[in-house]
Amino acid sequence: MKAWFGLVLHTLKVFILFTGCTILFYYGIMWVNEEYESYHRYDAPEGAAIKVSGTFDEEKGSMLERLILFYLNGE
């Protein structure tokens, strides 16, 4: 009977430790989520930034020039 009670007590301690760590991990993830939720990734840049994406007029070039450009840029 004493061995069975010790086994139940040990199992209960492991269960409480696991539950506590799980709750701590959950609230840690929720805290990180709240921190990055207010982070505005798409704000307009400040300072001397320039826009690099957009359309440009393609130059009329031969297929060989385009192939060389492809190999140089690795695209």
PEFENUR-V348286 format. One record per residue. N is the residue number from 1. RES is the residue in one letter. SS is DSSP state (H for helix, E for strand, L for the rest). PHI is phi in radians with two decimals (none if undefined). D_LAST is the distance of its C-alpha to the last C-alpha in whole Angstrom. Layout:
n: (N,N)
res: (RES,RES)
ss: (SS,SS)
phi: (PHI,PHI)
d_last: (D_LAST,D_LAST)
//
This chain:
n: (1,2,3,4,5,6,7,8,9,10,11,12,13,14,15,16,17,18,19,20,21,22,23,24,25,26,27,28,29,30,31,32,33,34,35,36,37,38,39,40,41,42,43,44,45,46,47,48,49,50,51,52,53,54,55,56,57,58,59,60,61,62,63,64,65,66,67,68,69,70,71,72,73,74,75)
res: (M,K,A,W,F,G,L,V,L,H,T,L,K,V,F,I,L,F,T,G,C,T,I,L,F,Y,Y,G,I,M,W,V,N,E,E,Y,E,S,Y,H,R,Y,D,A,P,E,G,A,A,I,K,V,S,G,T,F,D,E,E,K,G,S,M,L,E,R,L,I,L,F,Y,L,N,G,E)
ss: (L,H,H,H,H,H,H,H,H,H,H,H,H,H,H,H,H,H,H,H,H,H,H,H,H,H,H,H,H,H,H,H,H,H,H,H,H,L,L,L,L,L,L,L,L,L,L,L,L,L,L,L,L,L,L,L,L,L,L,L,L,L,H,H,H,H,H,H,H,H,H,H,H,L,L)
phi: (none,-1.18,-1.16,-1.15,-1.12,-1.12,-1.14,-1.13,-1.13,-1.11,-1.11,-1.13,-1.12,-1.14,-1.09,-1.16,-1.11,-1.10,-1.12,-1.11,-1.15,-1.13,-1.15,-1.09,-1.12,-1.06,-1.23,-1.14,-1.14,-1.12,-1.13,-1.10,-1.08,-1.16,-1.13,-1.55,-1.22,-1.56,-1.40,-1.64,-1.35,-1.89,-1.21,-1.17,-1.19,-1.88,1.64,-1.66,-1.29,-2.16,-1.43,-1.84,-1.76,2.79,-1.68,-2.46,-1.38,-1.28,-1.41,-1.35,-2.33,-1.39,-1.16,-1.16,-1.11,-1.17,-1.17,-1.13,-1.09,-1.09,-1.24,-1.22,-1.47,1.27,-1.72)
d_last: (73,72,69,68,68,66,63,63,63,60,58,59,57,54,54,54,52,49,50,50,47,45,46,45,42,42,43,40,38,39,40,36,35,38,36,33,34,35,32,30,26,26,28,28,27,30,30,28,25,23,21,17,16,17,17,17,19,16,18,19,17,18,15,15,14,11,10,11,9,6,7,8,5,4,0)
//
